[in-house]
Amino acid sequence: MNRKTLVLAAAMGLLAPVLAACGDTESGSGDGDAIVVGTTDRFTASEEEGLAPLDPAWAYDVGTWNILRQTVQTLMVQPRGDGEPVPEAAESCGFTDAGNERYSCTLRDGLKFSNGDPITAQDVKYSIDRAISLEGDSGVFALLSTVDTVETQGDREVIFHLKAADATFPYKLSTPVAGIVNQDDYAKDKLRDGFDVDGSGPYTMKSEVKDGVLVKATFTKNPSYKGVLEVKNDKVELAAFDSAESMGDALEKGDIDVASRSMSPQQIQKLSTASDGEVELVESPGLEIRYLAFNTKAETVKDKAVRQAMAQVINRDELVARVYGSQAEPLFSLVPAGVTGHSNAFFNTYGDPDVAKARELLKDADIDTPVKLTLHYTTDHYGPATKAEFEQLSKQLNDSGLFQTDTQGATWDKFRPAGQKGKYDVYGMGWFPDYPDADAFVAPFLDEDNFLNSPYVNTEVRNDLIPESRRQADRLAASKAFTDIQDIVADEVPVLPLWQGKQYLAARDDITGTAYALNSSSTLQLWELGRGVSG
């Protein structure tokens, strides 16, 4: 079997996979032989990061969401191949008024939790009210910020009364924070500690934990599941690895069947050029972005001229070429290319990198140079190339003569809370969208209760432009508001976009369904995987 790169061509909202190899047929196993998927995501339950990593009311990163999407059912779900969300636990959903402020869902008949308890509209109301009232430190509850009240009529109808028009609300009901949980398992006034997860999704889950770290999650097909997803296997094991290298070795040896995020650029390059073997590389368009976040109250970067000068100096083309090669593209806005509403706001504002212009910005603001900064990054969350990326960023800034920077790495369980608490002046973050809409690249950074806990506030963005964008049922009509927001971000630089990445899976050649195992929002769809015949 040749090693092939399966390139999945896509436009935003329309994924058109090219099924070009035996690993992407529609056949599946269903024979009970567990498919083993590797990941370098780190799942911890520490005091600093929070003791409830898998509670839907707290979890808010791509790794934990990928666990919850297998186990905790939502009213809506992203369809196979992307597009607008479709009913999942619901039989039907829709706005019932012209102003997009009243949204009603009818549950599927006979819906049950995995333990056999019936699911009613009251369980949905309980779950949504609980997530909002707990106000988890992660900021995930902000996705439900437009909910005013939740009403039930009988056992199957749920009505959401919104504070303001929100055309993106169906997308938000497809995210894990809107997951339906059992009142017997999830207390109303307390987050659920540890790594236990219960719901009505396509799988049940058993956790293997060592020293407060989830090292393996075993997903078993849920016989009580009723929804739109077609589950093509009986069991999947998600195994957590300490490094991309150890995950790659396990795939090469056949100890795992699939390697997911995050492989190193070198591994991806090797797989894409290899001429034979038993492993295939699946490449697809992605909406992952990387950026620098600023504590805009910190003494070193509170003057926007410093942030603007960094935007003027950093050479994204060189950064991507030296670290990621063809696996990423320079990004000049919070909203990535391929998403309706995208603009190249930072390029329009700053043009090509120019040290002289940056020097002038700092001089006009009476900023002494070199500006001393530490660039913080996480060592174990966004892949093994992050260290090299920040060394390159530091070099670019230092070579300008305008900055004197160093770099400092920390594990995610310490890095994430330190960023939220304002302990870092400048730090690197990644973002996988909550749903494939420009709103998911704007509100989480700039709205009230944003997930960065950023002190930056722009009242025009919060009070006018974000609400205006949500009033537009036609998302193309929202582009003007998003363009204005991106122009403001480029001028004030509360965050500095760097690059937009592609996404990859590597799978042994008897694994089927890999073309749909990741959607554009990097959702891991384990139910798509099956075991076929090695080619």
N, C-alpha and C positions, 0 to 999 in steps of 0.2 A: 504494500500500500504506500503510495507516495505521500509525503507530507505536503499538504497544500494549504495555502492561505485562502480561506473562503471569505471573500469581501462582500459584505452585505450592503448594497447601495441603498440610500434612503434620502427622502426629503422629510422635513419635520412633520410628524403626524402620519407618515405613510412609509412603513418599513417594507421593502421589497427584497426578500432574501434570495440569493442565488444558491440553489441547492445543488452543489456541483460535486459532491463526493459522497462516498457510502456512509459517512458519519452523519448525514443529514437527511436520511430517508424518514418516512413517517412511521416506520415500524417501531415497536417497543417491546420490552420483555414481558413485564407483568409476571415474572417467574419467581419473584421473592429474592433474587440475588441483588443485594444492596449495591447501588451505584455510589462510589465514594468520590466526593468533590473536595478538593483542597482549597484553602484560603489562607492568606496571611493576616486577615482581620484578627484583631485581638479583642477578646471579650472578657472584661474584668468587672468585679464587683467590689470596688474599693471605696473607702470613706470619701476620698477626694473626688472621684468621678461620679459617685452616687451608687448606692447599694441595690438599685433596682434597674439594671441595664436593659432588661427585656420587658418591663412594664410599658404597654402602649402609651401610657400617660407621661412617660419620661424618655423613652428611647428616641434618639434623633440623629442617627448616622447610618450610612448605607449598610454597614455590616449588621447591626441589630435589626434594622428594618427588613433585611433580607431573611432573617430568621422569622420575624413576625408575619411577613407576607405568606409564609408557608403554613402558618398555624392559626392566626387570628383573622377571621373573615371580616370583610368590610361590605357596606351596602353596595358600593360601586367598585369596579376594577378596571385597570388598563387592559384593553383587548390585545389579543395576539397580533403582533405587527404594529402596535401603537394605534393612535387615533384617539377620539374622544372616549371617555370612560363609559362602560356599559354596566347594567345591573348585575350584581353578584349574589350577595345575600338577599338583595331585593329582587322582586319579580319585575317591578317597574319603578321608575323615579322620574320626576320632572318638575319644572317650575309651574306653578298654578296661577301666577299673576303676570301681568305685562311688565312689571317693574323688577323682576328677578329678586324678589324679597321673600317669597314663600315657596318652599321646596318640599315636596311630598314624596314619600316612598312607601310602597306596599311590599311587605316581606314575602318570600316564598312560603308556600304552605308546607307545614311539616318540618320546618327548620329545627335542627337540634345542635346543642353543644356536643363535643366528642364523648362526654360521659353519659349522653342520652337525655339530658335535661332539655325540655323544649325552649326555643328562643321566641320571645315575644317582643312587641314594640316597646314594652317597658324596659327590656334589657338594653335595647338600643339607646333609649333616653338615658338610662342609668350610666351607660358607658360614655356617652358624649358629655353629660353633665359632670361626671367624675373627672374626665380629662381636663375640662375647663377649670373646675374648682380647685384641683390639686396644684395647678400652675407649676409644673415641674421645672426645675432649674435649667433644663436643656432648652427651654423656650418653645418646645414643640406645640404646646397648647395654643400658641399664637395662630396656628393654622385654622383654628376654630374661632378666631376673634370676631368674625361677623355674625356668629350665632347669638341671637337674643334669648329665645326660649325654644324648648323642644316640647312638642305636644304629641300625645298618642290618642288614637281613636280605635278602640277595640284592641285586639291582640296583634294586628298585622299592619296597621297604618301609623307611620311616623311623619309628623309635620314639623319642619324647621322654619321658624320665624326669624328672619335675618334683620340685623340692625340697619343694613344698607344693601343696595344691590350688589350682588357678587356672582358674576357669570362663571367664575372659577370654582364655585362651591361643589359641583359634581366631582371635580378633580380632587378636592380636599377630602371628600367622603371616600375616596379610593386609597387614602394614605393610612398607615397603621395607627395613627393617633385616634382615628375614627373607628378602630376595630371594636367588635362586639365582644364583651367579656361577661363572664358569669359572676353574679353578685356573691356567690359562695366562695369564689376564688380570689376576687379582687375587692378589698375593702373600700368603702366609699371615701374615707378620710385618710388613707395611708397607701403609699406605693407598695407594690409587692416586691419583696427582697429576693435576691438570688436569681437563679436561671430557670425556674419553672415557668412554663407557658401553657395556657389552656385556652381553647377557643373552638371554633367550628370550621376552621380552614381545611384545606385538602389533606393536611397531615396532622398527626399528633407528634409530640417531640419528647425524647428522653435525653437528658443532659449528662455528660461526663465532665466532672469538675475536679481540678487539681490546684491546690493552693490559691483558691479564689479566682481561678481562670477557667473558662469554658474551653476544653480541649477537643471535645467532639459532641456533635448534636446528631442524634439519630431520628430521622423523620420517617414515620410509618404511615402508610395510606390510611386515611380516616374513613371507616365504613359508613359513618353518619353524615359525611359531607354531601351537601346539596348546593350546587352553584354552577357557574358557566364554565369552569375550568375542567379540562380533560386530563386526568392524572394518568400518566403513561408508565408508571413504575409502582412497585409495591413498597420500596424502601430506598431512602437516600441517606448516606452519612456525610455530614459536613465536618471535615477534619481541619483543625487550626494548626498552622505551622509557624515556627519562629522566624523563618526567612524564606525568601523566594527560591533560594538555592536548594534548601531541603525539600520544598514542595516540588521543585523541578526534578530532583533526584527520585522522589517517590513516584512521580508520573512516569519517568523513564523506566523505572523498575517494574511498573505495573501495580504498585501498592495503592495508587489512587487512579481513578478513571478520568478525572477532569481537574485541571488547574484553573482556578478563577483569579480574582484580584488578590494580590497584585504581582504579576510577573515583572522581572527586570527588563529594561530595554534590550539588554544583551540576549536574554532568553528569547524574547520575541523575534529579534533579528535572526537568531540562529534557526528558529523554527520556520521562519518565513522563507529562508533560503535553502533549507535542507532538501535534498532531492529524493530521499526515501526514508522509510521508517514506519512506525506504527502509531504515530502521533500527528494529529492535524491541528492547525492553528486557525481559529475562527476570528476574523476581524470584522468589526461593525462600527458604524458611526456612533459617536457618543456625545453626551451633553455635559460631561465632567469638565469643570473649570478649576484652575488654580489661580490664586491671587494673594496679595499681601494685605493683611488687615492692620489697621492703625488704631491705637488708643489715642483718640484725638484730644484727650485732656493731658496726655503725658508731656512733660516739659520739652522733650527732644523733638516732638513732631506735632505739637499743638498749632504751630504756625503752618498754614496750608502751603506756604511757599516751599517748605522743606519737602512736603509730600509731592508737590508739583515738580520740584527739581528731580526727585527720584523718578517720577513718570517721564521726565524729559531725558534722563540719562539711560535708563534701562533699555537694552537692546533685546527685544523679544525674539527676533529672528536668530540671533547668535545664541541665545539661551536655549532655544528649542533645538537648533542644529547640533549644539555641543552635547546636550544631555539626552534628548529624546528622539532626534532624527525625524523620520517620517511618521512617527507615532503620535505626534501632536502638531498643532498649528498655533501661531501667535494669536493672542486674543486682545482686542482693543475695546472691550466693553464688558459689563457684567452679563449682559444677555448674549449668549454665544451665537455664532453663525448657524443658520438652519432653523432658528426659532423666529416666528413672526414677531416683529418689533425690534429685531437686532439692528444696531448701527455701530459704525467704527468710531465711536465718540472720542476715544483717547487719541487715535491717529489724526482725526480731524482737528483736535485741539493742539497736539504737540508735534505732529509730523514725525519725521525720522529722528532718531536719537541725536542730541546736539548738546555738547557740554557747554558751549558758549552761552546758549540760551538758558541753560540751567544755572550757570554762574550769575547771569543777569537777574534771574528770579530771586536768588538768594541775596544778591547785593541790594536790590530794590527793597527787600524786606528787612535789611540790616541784620542778616543772619551771618554770624561768624563761621568761617570754614577752616578746617574740615569739620563737618557735623559728625559727631561720634554716635554710632548706633550699634546695637546688637540685633541681628536677624535671627529670630527663633523659629525652629521647625520641629516637627514631630518625626521621630526616628522609626516608627513602626506602624504607621497608619495609611500613608499614601504611596507606599512602595519604596523599594531600595534606592531609587535614583534621587530621592528628595535631598539627601546630603549633598550630592554633586550639584544639584540645582542651586542650592543656597550658597555653595562655595562659588559658583559661577556668578550669581547675583552680587555677592560680596565683592568679587574681583572687579566686576563692571563698575560698581559704585566707587570703589577705592581707586581704580585707574583714572577716574575722572578728576581726582585731586580735590573734589568737593566734599567727599565723605571719608570717614575712617570707620569701617565696620568690621565686626567679627560675627561668627555664627555660633549658635548654641542649640543642641538638640535635646529633646526629652521624650520619654515614652508617652503615648497618647493619654494614659490614665492620669498623668500629671500635667501634660501640655494643655489639654482641653480645659480643665477648670482654671488653670493659671491664666489663660487667655480671657476667659469669661470674667475673671475677677480683676482684670486690668493690670496684671503683673507684667505683661509684655508691652513694650511700646510699638514694636513692629513684629509681626509673626505671620507665618505662611499657613494658609488654609486651602482646602479643596472643597468643592461643592458638587454634589450629585442632586439634581433637581427633585423636588417632591413630586412634581408632575410636569409634563412637557408643555409649559406655557411660560411666557416672559414674566408673568407675575411671580413665578417660583424662583426667579433670579433677582427680583427686586425687593419684594416685601420682606423676605427673611433677613435682609441686610439693613433695610432702611426704615421699616415700619416700627411701630411701638412694640415692645417685647421681642425685639429681633434676637435671633439665636446667638449672635456674637455678644450680646449684652453691650453693644457699642454705645458710647456716650454721644455719638454724633447724631444730631437732629437737624432735619431740614423740614420746616413746617409746610412749605409748598408741596414737597413730595408726599408727606404724610397726610395732609389735610385735603389736598386737591388732586394731585396727579394719580396716586394709587387708587383712591375711590373712583376717579373718572375712568381709569382703565377697567375697573371691575364692572362698570355700568354697561360695557359694550359686549353684548352677546356675540356679535361678529368680532372675532379677535383681531382681524385686520384693521377694524375701525379703532382699536385701542393703540395702534402703532404710534400715533402722534404723542400720546401721553408717555409712552415708554421711551420714545426718542428724547423728549424733554427731560425725563429722569436721567437718562444716560449722559446727556450733556451736562447736567448739574453735577453728577458724580465725577465726570472728567475734569470739571473745574475745581471741585472741592476735595477730591481724592480721599474720601474716607476709606476706600479700598482701592487697590491697584491691580486690575486684571493682568494675568501673565500669559496663560495659554489654555487651549481647549484640546482635550485628548480624545483619541479613539479608544475603543475597548476591545478586550481580547479574552478568549477562552482557548485553552489547549485541551484536547481530548483524545483518548485512545480511539482507534478507528472502528471499534465495535459499538461506540456510543452514538445513539441517534438523538435527533431533536436539538442539536447544538445551535442551529440557526436561530432558534427562538428562546434559548436559555437565558439570554440577556435582552432586555428592551433598552430603548434609548436613554432611559433614566437610570440605567445600571441595576435595574431590579433583576435579581436572580430568580428565575422561574424554574425551579427544580422539577415541577410536574411535567415539563416538556421532555425531560431526558428519558431515554429508554436504552435497552441493550439489544443490539441487532447481531448481525453476523460479520465477523472481521473480514475485511476485503482483501 
